[in-house]
Amino acid sequence: GQPMSLTAGLVSPEDVTRQKEEYQRHLDEQERKGREALGQQIERQREYLRLQAQQQKEIAAGRWDQHLRAQEMAAEQDYQEQLARLQDAASQLRAALDNQAGQLVVEYNQRRVQEELNYRIYEAELQEWEGTLHLTP
């Protein structure tokens, strides 16, 4: 009988591309939200530190300004490190997505070629069989 389809049930390259783009948009949105959250977090932290420092400043004058700057620098460094980790994670996920999408497209194309070859062999065998029917008296 006719050969089985090797690509049935596989995701087509077009669907892979569409799903990749959809996931890419999702990743971009998650990264944007992560940036916003980190930005809000550092602003809250800065404000808290400023208020705390202001209270202490009234008691102990100038020494708290230096303390505040040191804490803000530490908070900024922490923010930069968290942001770098967020960006690294997003980059790794994008690379994995590209790799997976590429593999799915290659697998689809390989199976499509094999499917076409199987169909041509089937057609050739069918023609040969039909030819032998006409030769037999």
Order of alpha helices (4+ residues) and beta strands (2+ residues): alpha-alpha
